[in-house]
Amino acid sequence: MRLQGYNSEDGNRLDNLALEPRMDADKSPRLGFTEYAEILNGRLAMIGFVSLLAIEIISRHSF
């Protein structure tokens, strides 16, 4: 019988050594039109628009 997630040695005894974590690297590109870039661009645009409105309301002058 083999337990999932545990190492066992001969005779089905559990191995006391620590398991190594899986190393899953993100292979997706970080440049260009990615979903992350579009979300970040939208958030920055919303922050800029709200900041512009706040400046106009506070200063009582149009930009």
C-alpha positions in Angstrom: 0.0 0.0 0.0 1.4 3.4 -1.0 0.2 6.6 0.7 -0.2 9.5 -1.6 2.2 12.4 -0.8 4.6 10.3 1.3 7.7 8.4 0.4 7.9 4.8 1.5 11.0 2.5 1.6 11.1 -1.3 1.3 8.5 -3.0 3.3 6.1 -0.1 3.0 7.6 1.7 5.9 7.2 5.5 5.7 10.4 7.4 5.0 11.1 10.1 7.6 13.0 12.3 5.1 11.4 15.6 4.1 9.7 15.7 0.8 10.9 18.2 -1.8 8.3 20.7 -2.9 7.2 20.7 -6.5 8.9 23.5 -8.6 6.3 24.8 -11.0 7.7 27.7 -12.9 5.3 30.1 -14.6 6.2 29.8 -18.3 3.7 32.5 -19.5 5.2 35.6 -21.0 5.2 38.8 -18.9 5.5 41.2 -21.8 2.9 42.2 -24.4 -0.9 41.9 -24.3 -1.3 39.5 -21.5 -4.3 39.3 -19.1 -2.2 40.6 -16.2 -1.0 43.6 -18.3 -4.6 44.5 -19.3 -5.9 44.3 -15.7 -3.0 46.4 -14.5 -3.5 49.0 -17.3 -7.2 49.2 -16.4 -6.6 49.7 -12.7 -4.0 52.4 -13.4 -6.4 54.2 -15.8 -9.2 54.1 -13.1 -6.8 55.6 -10.5 -5.8 58.3 -13.0 -9.3 59.2 -13.9 -10.5 59.4 -10.3 -7.4 61.5 -9.4 -8.1 63.9 -12.2 -11.7 64.3 -11.0 -10.5 64.8 -7.4 -8.1 67.5 -8.5 -10.8 69.3 -10.5 -13.2 69.2 -7.5 -10.6 70.4 -5.0 -9.2 73.2 -7.2 -12.5 74.2 -8.8 -10.7 74.6 -12.1 -11.0 72.3 -15.1 -7.9 70.5 -16.2 
